[in-house]
Amino acid sequence: MSTPKRGFSVKTFLADGEAEGLQIIEHSQWIGRGVVIPRTRFAQHAHRAELDGAGIFILVGKSPSTGVERIYVGQTANMRDQADELRHKSFWNKLIALNADGQRLHRGHAEYIVARLVQIAQDLKSCEVDNAEAPRMPALSEPDMADADFFCDQLTLIMPVMGVNAFKAPPAMNAQPELRLSGKGVVANGYSVGGIFVVEEGSTITRQDAESCPGHILDLRRSLLERGVIVEDGKLYRFAQSFAFDSAAQAATLVLAEISKGSAWKDLKGERTPAGVIEDEAYESEDTSDEARRGRARPLRGATELKPTRVPASTEA
């Protein structure tokens, strides 16, 4: 029998007097403190005491080619000293600085927590991890390891409060209706929950790319293949694990490789889309230039010789 989840409080201080500015996040059961700083305000707040001393930082942004969340996790002896190095990474739009009350995290703790966070993100595969290599897990005493594990476990609970979903598995379906998308020889199951749309493990994806399919959707498919979220399955691709999309329309567009509406997802009888569950709008591409479409031709690393088939947009499923 699973232990029921226990509630906790999260305190957020808006240092700039607005949600778009610097935020200080504290958790009632955690010795840590998170400081969320937009990139545009990093120089303005670099003097703050919360950035003194050793700590952990997470750079958060979007992949320019796929739109998927991208993170970089690191540790430093002093956050201010990292300013010049951080500017060299262009993808991030906010920085999360993490430390503990009374400087209770030493360098070994920080290295261990960074390695664990990178490992968690890589295992979940819900984001792109910008760290070129997985950090080495340092040797810690048993008490220090327990402290670092507790810090990390509590941190991952509140990361969504800071706007980061890299360390969280897709939410379970629970009471949500299961939906299905069929066409082009594929069958995909999914559900809408918490403002996102989850495509379930085992769902299949076409390789027949319509001319209407945005280049960044094909880049996203390429990224999912490289990370092992989807795998080759004969003449199709298949989800090796469940994956959360921003919307049902985005999920349908990737599954069918053509601009699609969220209402393409039907109930399990294939008769209707449950009212109020899925949006009816077609997926809006932000990437329709000729140059972006030519980007589709980039090869998939690790793929076999079986190539996607290009079909006209008017081809019927």
Secondary structure, DSSP 8 states (H G I E B T S, - for coil): ---------EEEEETTSSTTS-EEEEETT-SEEEEEEEGGGHHHHTT-GGGSSSEEEEEEEE-TTT--EEEEEEEES-GGGGHHHHHT--SEEEEEEEEEGGG---HHHHHHHHHHHHHHHHHH-SSEE--SS--------HHHHHHHHHHHHHHHHHGGGGT--TTS-----TTS--EEEEETTEEEEEEEETTEEEE-TT-EE--EEETTS-HHHHHHHHHHHHHTSEEEETTEEEESS-EEES-HHHHHHHHHTS--BGGG-B-TTSS---TTTS--SB---S--SHHHHHGGGS--TT--S---EEE-TT---
